[in-house]
Amino acid sequence: IDVIVQGEITEHNVGVLELAALKGFFTQIVNDPVSYVNAPHLAQQRGIQVRLLTEPSAEDYRNVITLRGVQEDGGVVSISGTLAGQKQVQKIVEINGYDLELTLSNHLIVFEYDDRPGVVASYGTILGEAGINIENLQVSRDDKMSRALSVLTIDANIGEEVVAQLREAIGASDITVVEIFND
């Protein structure tokens, strides 16, 4: 796991961000209580290497924090976030190399698919028929690969049946439902 911190924030001690990333990571995958104290020990027990990388400047934002991990199959996953504007609104600005600017929400759906006309209408119809309201959505394209990533913030959790319908209707190679719980 790499915790990459870029921008003015690196002028300060950012070591706590590494601990926060580990705590968040393990909270969802272990049954025992996870704290800032025991999170590094849990990583060590599982052979997970963690690096905190800092860069004094960020390309597009004042400050950006990126979490990047390598999966067992060698695939790399990443997500970047920042605080934006006078109100310091939490925003996701990158997922797996796709540029975004999406306000954080408690319920998200993230999926990647072959880019083609009609995909947004397909998933809008499925979610509407399931009584799920789309609060916000962002589509980001990889023109070289003719691929797209859609991230939707929705007003409620969705069940596995709706996820299966979405996967089939749009041919999503990857679909992830994200539930964010604030402590």
N, C-alpha and C positions, 0 to 999 in steps of 0.2 A: 504494500500500500504506500503510495506516495501522497503526501500532503504538501501541495505546492502553494506557497503564499507569495503573491506578487503585489508590488505597489508600496505606497507610503507607509502602510502598516508594518512593513518589515523593519522600520526604524525602532520598533518596540519589541519586547520579548513576546514572540508568537508561539512559544513551545506549548502553551495550553491548547492551541488548535490541533496539535497532533494528538493530545490526550482526548480532546472532544471528539475527534474523528474515530478514534479507537472505541471510545465509550459508545458512540452511536452505532458503530458497526456491530459490536458484540451484543448490544442490548436486544437486537432482533434475532440473534442466533443461538444464544445460550440461555439455559433456564435459571441459572444462578443470578443473583443481583450483580450488576456491573457498575463499577465506580471509576472515577478518574485514577484512583490508586491501583486497582487490580486490572484495569484494561491492558496495560503493557505486559503484565504477567500472563494474561490470557493469550495475547499475541505470541509471546515467547513459547508458551506451552504447545501451541498449534503450529509452530514453525513459520509464522507469518512475519516477514521482515517489513519494517516501517521506516520510511525516510521522511524527514522534514526538509523541504527544499525552499529556499527563499530567493527572490529576485527583486531588486529595489524599484523596478519599474514594471508597469502593466501596459500592454499595448492599447487596449480600448477603454479601460476603466481606471479609476483612481486606485482601486484595490480589487483583487480577485483571489478567491481561494478555490483551488481545484483538488478534488480527490480522484486519484487514478489507481486502479487495481488491475492485477493480472489474474485471470481466471485459470482454473486447472487445465483447460484446453489451450491455454496460451493467448486467448483473446484478451484485449485490453478494454476496460470500461472506464469512463470518466464523466465527471459532472463538475461544473464550475458555477460559482455564485458570487454575488456582490451585493452591496447595499447601494441604492441609487437615489439620487435627488436629495432635496432638503429634508424630506421625511425619512430618509434612510430605509427605503422599501427593499425587502428581501427579494432578489431576483435570481432566477436560474439563467445563466448566459451561455451555457454550452453543455451538450450531452453527447458523448462519443464522437466529438469532432464536428458536430452540427451546431452552428451559431443560432442562439435564441435570445430573447429577452422577455421572460415570462415571470410575472409575479408569483411568488410561492403560495401554495394553498394546501389544505389538509388532504385533499383527494386529487390524485393525478393519474392519468393514463398516458403511457409512453409507448409508441409503436413505430417500427421501421418497416417500410414496404417499397415495392417498385413504384416509382412516381408515375401517375397517369391521371387523366381527368375522371371525375366522379367519385374519388375516394372520400373526400370530405362529406359529400352528400350521403354516401353509404353509411359512414359511421354516425353522422348526425341523425339519420333515420332510425338506426338501431337503438341509439341511446334515447331518442325521443319516444320510441315505442315502449322502452323499458321505464319511462318516467324519470330519466336522468337528465338534468339540465346541465348544459355546457356553460360554465361561467366565463371561460376564456380558452383560446386555443392559439397555438403557434405551429406553423409548418416551416420546416427548414429543409432545403434541398441540397443534395450533392450532385451537381450537374454532371460531373465526370462519370459517376456510377449510375445515373438516372434513378437515384434512390431518394427517399424523403423520410423525415422523422416528424411525426406529429406528437405534440404534447398538449393534452387537454386538462384543464382544471375543471372539476365537476363538483356538484353540490352534495353528493352522497357516494358512499362506497358502492361498487357494482359487484354482482355475483359472478361465479365461474361460467354460468350459462351465457351471460352477456359477453364475457370475454371470449368464449368460444365462437359466438356469432360474429364478433368483430374480427377475430382471426380469420375465419372462413371468408367473410364478405370482402375483406380488403387484401387478403393474402399476406398478412403481416408475418415477416420472418421472426420478429421478436415483439412481444407485447408484455408490458409490465404495468401492474397496478401498484401505485405507491400511496401508502397511508402515512401521513406525518403526524406524529403525536408530540405535542409540546409538553415538556415537563413543568 
